[in-house]
Every structure is written in structure tokens, then in C-alpha cells.
Amino acid sequence: MNTEKSIKAFQEAVKHIPGGVNSPVRAFKSVGGDPLFIQSAKGSKITDIDNNEYIDYVASWGPMILGHSHPDVIEALHQTAINGTSFGAPTLMETEMANLICEMIPSIESVRMVNSGTEATMSALRLARGYTQRDLVIKFEGCYHGHGDSFLIKAGSGALTLGTPNSPGVTKGTASDTLTAEYNNLDSVLSLFNEYKEQIAAVILEPVTGNMGVVRPTDEFIQGVRKACTENGTLLIFDEVMTGFRVAKGGAQEVLGIRPDLTTLGKIIGGGLPVGAYGGKKEIMDHLAPNGPVYQAGTLSGNPMAMAAGLTTLKLLNSTPDFYTQLEEKAQFLSAGLQNNLEQLKFPGVINRVGSMFTLFFTKENEVQNFSDVMKCDTELFAKYFRLSLESGIYTAPSQFEAGFVSIAHTKEDLQKTIDASFNALKQLKN
Ligand SMILES: *Cc1c(COP(=O)(O)O)cnc(C)c1O
């Protein structure tokens, strides 16, 4: 594989971009080597500037559930651009978007559009604090909620990959308002409620984690958290920026059968453009300006281009019969194949999958249920596996602590090729 042009491009990029990238995990730091510069992508494939083609499981870190450059999305963007790209005034598409979100995710009765997942979680937390008139928030080790100050405490994703789960620059005051508990450990949550009675505004979590790799909550844990929030007048925030419209049409809350008070969205909702959203009970959302005192605003919020791409994507997800059944079949085929590889080669590892999100953990443990399990993974082995995958034309996230995404554009042939490549990589690693 020749990546000469990417290597040169990276040398240029580092001159005037910190670390050469506009988001840290893109830099391949934890796996070694230089990042690939991307030229184009179509369907399940992504092509770098040296013209190497890969089967893509990064999916722009989640959004591209339809595959890249879906013709309907591209057409919607063309049509929208002709009429002007931003007005700073209401448009019909925003109402249509809100209606569709509320239809697809019934716990959301009212929804505000923002421009990223980070903005969604920051705003939802401010709203929860304003609404409850309390300051504290409980988050979970290894969960990532964007880069807002309150959430960079024991954070997952890039913060974890790069070894900075607690970021410098977050003030002690802010850090002390964030309490952390252990995922899938209800007692760790209940004891915080016990200690900080009546002070906890919100519990926020990834209802299926992706940012420490894929971990599903146990029923006992998630139901217990819901109950504790209700009993303590604390808002339960599901951060569905990754899982929303991904693990089911109605997100993880549909899969788990739990109704959160607030939900944050991003990624898929933008169809590949920068979008986030947060919503929930109307009674809570009405505390936002201009109806209520909690302030939150955005020059480009509800931007026509972003609404066009997002709305086209959501409409397709909502109206294609069997969309999620087909997606499930694809993801099931892939994870069964990967599991079979592990067994055939007697290679230690755990595959966690919920819907079209999956992670292959390089661990000798039998299961991965929380952050401390995740931390037992062999990240050096992962790095070698990553490089072998790349060389055989499979593009996955350059970190052990991430999810892979299957899109509707992945063909059986793509998936089989991936399973075969994985087998060969594991076989090489065994020797
Ligand atoms: C990606 C992600 C975010 C942050 O979204 P950005 O658009 O990157 O700001 C927040 N929460 C979760 C669960 C995510 O996966």
C-alpha cells in the first residue's frame, strides 16, 4: 500500500494545524503511523489521496448510516443551496425536522437544534441545572459526551485514547460539580445519590456506550438508574448522539424500553453535516429562552443545508420498510464471522455488538462490561491489528476504545472480505 501523498499532506498539515488534525483521534497517535487523507467516499467505500480504496467502518464516526454520498442526500443539498444557505430566520424544514424527531423518538415532545453533539450535551446539562435548580451531575467512567468542560472528567473516546480523560483547562470548580460512577454498577450510582441527596440535577450516560467501545447496559443497571432519578427529582439524560437512529429507529431508549427525561442527538441527525439536537418533555424544554429563563442560542442552528441532509436521511430511515432489520442482518453476519475467527484460531477476544455498532476487544477476559474491563485490553495488539486491517483495505477507527459502524451500503461481499481480512490479521498476530 502506497500512502506517499498522505504522508506528505500530513507534514504540510502539522505546520499550521495543531497536531495536523481538527479532531484528535484522527491523528492515528495511538496506533502509530500517519493519518490517511481522504479524497472521496461513496457507499461503503472510502478512497485516500493516493487512490487506495478501503471498506469503511468509521462512517465519519457514526453519521453515515446510509453509506457515503447517498444520491438523495446529495440531491437535497443541491436543491437547498440554490435557494440560499443560511438566513437566521425560521424555515419550514426546521418544523418538519422537529415533527419527525418527535415521531421517531416518542420521549421527545419538543426539540431544539444545535450544531454539534458537544453543544447538545452542554445545553441539555444547563437546562437540567436551570430546571432543577441544582448543580451536580453524575457521569460514568469511559462515557464521552463531547468536549464540554463538565464532561471532560474520566471521559472516553479521544480523551481516553490520548490518555487525557481529565483535561487541563477545566477549572476545579467545574470538575467538582461532576461526580463519576461506574457503568453497569448500580450501587456506585445509588451511593452518590445517598451522599448528595437533592443536589443532583442530572445523570447523563450513553445508553449503549460507543466511546469506550461498545458496552450494553444490564437491565438491572439501566432500570435502577431510571428509578433513582425519578425518586430523587433528578433528570435522566440519554446521550444518544451516537446511538440515536443507529441501534434502532427510536435509538437505544427503544431497545432498552426506558424513557429518559432529555435526549441528546447528533451524528446521524445531520446526515454528514454538522448538527446536534436536544429534546424531551415539553414542560422541561419550555424552560429554554425565549419561553423560559435558560439561555441557549446559535447563529447557524437549524441551518438549511444541515436540515436538508439530516431530514433526507431521517425520512429514509423512517420510511424504508425493514431498514433496521436489514442493517441488523448485515451487522449480525459480520459479528458472527468475526466471532467465528476468534474461535477457530483460539484467539482471545470479546466482540460486543448492539445493532450496527460493534467493537472487537483485545482482551483475555470473558466479557467487557465497564471501563475497568475495557482498560484491560491490549492496545498494542490492537494497534498491530489496525495496521494489518488497513493494509488489507479495511478502514476502522484508529483506537481500541471506539465502535465500528455497519451501514446499509455494506454488501455481503464487503462484509465477507472484512471477515477474511480479520482472520488473516489475527492469524499473523498469533505467530
Ligand atoms: C460524538 C459524540 C458526542 C460529541 O459530538 P460532537 O458532534 O463530536 O461534538 C457526544 N456524545 C456522544 C455519545 C458521542 O458519541
Ligand as a Chemical Component Dictionary entry (heavy atoms), coordinates in Angstrom:
data_LIG
# 
_chem_comp.id                   LIG 
_chem_comp.type                 NON-POLYMER 
_chem_comp.pdbx_formal_charge   0 
_chem_comp.three_letter_code    LIG 
# 
loop_
_chem_comp_atom.comp_id 
_chem_comp_atom.atom_id 
_chem_comp_atom.alt_atom_id 
_chem_comp_atom.type_symbol 
_chem_comp_atom.charge 
_chem_comp_atom.model_Cartn_x 
_chem_comp_atom.model_Cartn_y 
_chem_comp_atom.model_Cartn_z 
_chem_comp_atom.pdbx_ordinal 
LIG C1 C1 C 0 -19.696 12.051 19.176 1  
LIG C2 C2 C 0 -20.359 12.152 20.488 2  
LIG C3 C3 C 0 -20.521 13.381 21.142 3  
LIG C4 C4 C 0 -19.931 14.658 20.613 4  
LIG O1 O1 O 0 -20.467 15.053 19.399 5  
LIG P1 P1 P 0 -19.646 16.107 18.504 6  
LIG O2 O2 O 0 -20.540 16.340 17.344 7  
LIG O3 O3 O 0 -18.356 15.431 18.175 8  
LIG O4 O4 O 0 -19.443 17.314 19.324 9  
LIG C5 C5 C 0 -21.238 13.404 22.310 10 
LIG N1 N1 N 0 -21.747 12.285 22.839 11 
LIG C6 C6 C 0 -21.610 11.085 22.251 12 
LIG C7 C7 C 0 -22.233 9.880  22.873 13 
LIG C8 C8 C 0 -20.894 10.973 21.066 14 
LIG O5 O5 O 0 -20.719 9.774  20.506 15 
# 
loop_
_chem_comp_bond.comp_id 
_chem_comp_bond.atom_id_1 
_chem_comp_bond.atom_id_2 
_chem_comp_bond.value_order 
_chem_comp_bond.pdbx_ordinal 
LIG C1 C2 SING 1  
LIG C2 C3 SING 2  
LIG C2 C8 DOUB 3  
LIG C3 C4 SING 4  
LIG C3 C5 DOUB 5  
LIG C4 O1 SING 6  
LIG O1 P1 SING 7  
LIG P1 O2 DOUB 8  
LIG P1 O3 SING 9  
LIG P1 O4 SING 10 
LIG C5 N1 SING 11 
LIG N1 C6 DOUB 12 
LIG C6 C7 SING 13 
LIG C6 C8 SING 14 
LIG C8 O5 SING 15 
# 
